Amino acid sequence: MKPQPTKPTAPQRLLSLDALRGFDMFFIMGFAGLVVALCKLRPGSFADWMSAQMGHAAWDGFFHHDTIFPLFLFIAGISFPFSLAKQREKGVRERSIYTKVIRRGLTLVALGLVYNGLFNLDFATLRLPSVLGRIGLAWMFAAMLFIRFGIRTRIALAAVILVGYGLLLQFVAAPDAAGAGPLTEAGNIVGYIDRTIMPAHLYGNRGFDPEGLLSTLPAIVTAMLGMFTGEFVRRSEEQISGSRKALRMAAGAALLLVLALCLDPLQPVNKKLWTPAFVFAAGAYSLGMFALFYYIIDVRQWRRWSYFFQVIGLNSITIYMVQRIVRVSYTSEFFFGGLGSKFSPEVASVIFSAGYITVCWLLLWFLDRKKIYLKV
């Protein structure tokens, strides 16, 4: 009698995802400030370059800090194929899945409004777009496409979105900015739409918002790239080893980088417009970093070092909101102000930055020990 083939076991939680999410959030949890403070201790060309990487490109360009937002969205995309598979295995109805997706997306939009100052009750000038809002909307629409369509249709839809958005940017200028080029901050159609719909609710009241309505479209593709990746990783074919998956993802990252480099001369990499070249550049970085973390943590099982980042990644939304609501700098100064006062201002800045990170991390460590997580 032939032995029956064993049913593939359900995939375990990808610890690399938590670690990579934590690594991503680490930069906005104070590490970027620490890097800048350290660079001031030894000024020079390399220090200037490194400090610049801890900020955003003024318009066109691609600095490390420009990777943080799309990487977080990409990671959210990776998680969804696993989450959807679990729900379907439990027999959850499609209608309930859609409801949960929409609820999560709108909850992130609401948290974005809270982050922007909802409780100031200044509704006349409250900024409506937000980082969390874009993550919520882009992920929500990408998730609904994932539920509804097969991979070939989704690839075609992603291509249509990028081509259509790119052509719109390239050839349609803002009607209210005569003489300004369509790819400039004053002349792009993205800003014009936001100025028309919500003129008093944009970032800094400058007439342009980097998280505006139209540029959410290519952000959906960023989330879709993450879902393509998650779909690939969770495939049950036993003949595809973890090492081979990591290698294929690295090759995919290289391909995305080539696409970004080819598009950049035609339509520059620009985070604020979320241009197609930016989608590919950020996708290359995100996929490459995930391939690296996946190989080290989930394939090679070298995990001990990653605990520091996992603690952050498991409560990423928590620390993002806490830094907005709570004066963490006050706590850091309370504990580390005395030590900092004994040194020069440059060294004191390093101590305060390290203390800020320490306070944030210990809070997240405490929450992790108590199994307290803010889940949306």
HUCORSUL-V860747 format. One record per backbone hydrogen bond with DSSP energy under -0.5 kcal/mol. CO is the residue of the C=O (numbers start at 1). NH is the residue of the N-H. E is the energy in kcal/mol with one decimal. If there is no record, write none. Layout:
CO_NH_E, CO_NH_E
This chain:
13_15_-1.1, 14_17_-1.0, 14_18_-1.0, 15_19_-2.3, 16_20_-2.8, 17_21_-2.5, 18_22_-2.2, 19_23_-2.7, 20_24_-2.3, 21_25_-2.4, 22_26_-1.8, 23_27_-0.6, 24_27_-0.9, 25_28_-0.8, 25_29_-0.6, 26_29_-0.5, 26_31_-2.0, 27_30_-0.5, 27_32_-1.7, 30_34_-1.9, 31_35_-2.5, 32_36_-2.1, 33_37_-2.3, 34_38_-2.6, 35_39_-2.3, 36_40_-1.4, 37_41_-0.6, 38_41_-1.1, 38_42_-0.8, 39_42_-0.6, 40_43_-0.5, 44_48_-2.5, 45_49_-2.2, 46_50_-2.8, 47_51_-2.6, 48_52_-2.0, 49_53_-1.5, 50_54_-0.7, 51_54_-1.1, 52_55_-1.7, 53_65_-1.7, 55_65_-0.7, 60_59_-0.7, 63_66_-1.4, 64_67_-2.3, 65_68_-0.7, 66_70_-0.6, 67_71_-2.2, 68_72_-1.9, 69_73_-1.9, 70_74_-2.6, 71_75_-2.5, 72_76_-2.1, 73_77_-1.7, 74_78_-2.0, 75_79_-1.8, 76_80_-0.9, 77_80_-0.6, 77_81_-0.7, 78_82_-0.6, 79_82_-0.5, 79_83_-2.1, 80_84_-3.2, 81_85_-1.9, 82_86_-2.0, 83_87_-2.1, 84_88_-2.5, 85_89_-2.2, 86_90_-1.5, 87_92_-2.4, 88_91_-1.1, 93_97_-1.9, 94_98_-2.7, 95_99_-2.2, 96_100_-2.3, 97_101_-2.4, 98_102_-2.6, 99_103_-2.6, 100_104_-2.3, 101_105_-2.3, 102_106_-2.6, 103_107_-2.0, 104_108_-2.0, 105_109_-1.6, 106_110_-2.3, 107_111_-2.5, 108_112_-2.1, 109_113_-1.7, 110_114_-2.0, 111_115_-2.6, 112_116_-1.9, 113_118_-1.5, 114_117_-1.3, 117_120_-2.1, 118_121_-1.8, 121_123_-1.1, 122_125_-1.1, 122_126_-0.8, 130_134_-2.3, 131_135_-2.4, 132_136_-2.7, 133_137_-2.7, 134_138_-2.9, 135_139_-2.4, 136_140_-2.2, 137_141_-2.5, 138_142_-2.1, 139_143_-2.7, 140_144_-2.1, 141_145_-2.0, 142_146_-2.1, 143_147_-2.2, 144_148_-2.0, 145_149_-2.6, 150_154_-2.1, 151_155_-2.3, 152_156_-2.1, 153_157_-2.5, 154_158_-2.5, 155_159_-2.2, 156_160_-2.4, 157_161_-2.5, 158_162_-2.3, 159_163_-2.8, 160_164_-2.7, 161_165_-2.6, 162_166_-2.6, 163_167_-2.5, 164_168_-2.1, 165_169_-2.5, 166_170_-2.2, 167_171_-2.2, 168_172_-1.7, 171_173_-0.6, 172_189_-0.6, 174_177_-1.6, 177_180_-1.8, 181_184_-1.6, 184_188_-1.3, 187_174_-3.0, 188_192_-1.3, 189_193_-2.2, 190_194_-1.7, 191_195_-2.8, 192_196_-2.0, 193_197_-2.2, 194_198_-2.8, 195_199_-0.5, 198_201_-1.8, 201_128_-2.0, 201_129_-0.7, 202_205_-1.7, 203_206_-1.4, 209_212_-1.5, 213_216_-1.6, 214_217_-1.8, 215_219_-0.8, 216_220_-1.5, 217_220_-0.8, 217_221_-0.9, 218_222_-1.4, 219_223_-1.9, 220_224_-2.3, 221_225_-2.5, 222_226_-1.5, 223_227_-1.9, 224_228_-2.8, 225_229_-1.9, 226_230_-2.6, 227_231_-2.6, 228_232_-1.9, 229_233_-2.5, 230_234_-2.0, 232_235_-1.0, 237_240_-1.4, 239_241_-1.0, 241_245_-2.3, 242_246_-2.4, 243_247_-2.1, 244_248_-2.6, 245_249_-2.4, 246_250_-2.2, 247_251_-2.1, 248_252_-2.3, 249_253_-2.3, 250_254_-2.0, 251_255_-2.1, 252_256_-2.3, 253_257_-2.1, 254_258_-2.1, 255_259_-2.2, 256_260_-2.3, 257_261_-2.6, 258_262_-2.2, 259_263_-2.0, 260_264_-2.2, 261_265_-0.7, 263_266_-1.2, 263_267_-3.0, 269_61_-2.6, 270_274_-1.0, 270_275_-1.7, 275_279_-2.3, 276_280_-2.1, 277_281_-2.5, 278_282_-3.2, 279_283_-2.0, 280_284_-2.5, 281_285_-2.1, 282_286_-2.8, 283_287_-2.9, 284_288_-2.3, 285_289_-2.7, 286_290_-2.4, 287_291_-2.5, 288_292_-2.0, 289_293_-2.7, 290_294_-3.2, 291_295_-2.2, 292_296_-2.4, 293_297_-2.9, 293_298_-0.6, 294_298_-1.3, 294_299_-1.7, 295_300_-2.8, 296_302_-2.6, 301_303_-1.3, 303_306_-1.4, 304_307_-1.3, 305_308_-0.6, 306_310_-2.4, 307_311_-2.2, 308_312_-0.8, 309_313_-2.8, 310_314_-2.3, 312_315_-1.1, 313_316_-0.9, 315_319_-2.1, 316_320_-1.8, 317_321_-2.3, 318_322_-3.0, 319_323_-1.9, 320_324_-0.5, 321_324_-0.8, 321_325_-2.0, 322_326_-3.4, 326_328_-1.8, 327_330_-0.8, 327_331_-1.1, 328_332_-2.5, 329_333_-2.5, 330_334_-2.2, 331_335_-1.9, 332_336_-2.7, 333_337_-2.2, 336_340_-2.3, 337_341_-1.9, 339_342_-1.3, 340_343_-1.7, 344_348_-3.0, 345_349_-1.9, 346_350_-1.2, 347_351_-2.3, 348_352_-2.9, 349_353_-2.2, 350_354_-2.6, 351_355_-2.5, 352_356_-2.4, 353_357_-2.0, 354_358_-2.2, 355_359_-2.5, 356_360_-2.2, 357_361_-2.9, 358_362_-2.6, 359_363_-1.8, 360_364_-2.1, 361_365_-2.8, 362_366_-2.4, 363_367_-2.2, 364_368_-2.4, 365_369_-2.5, 366_370_-1.7, 367_372_-3.2, 368_371_-1.3, 371_373_-0.6, 373_375_-0.9
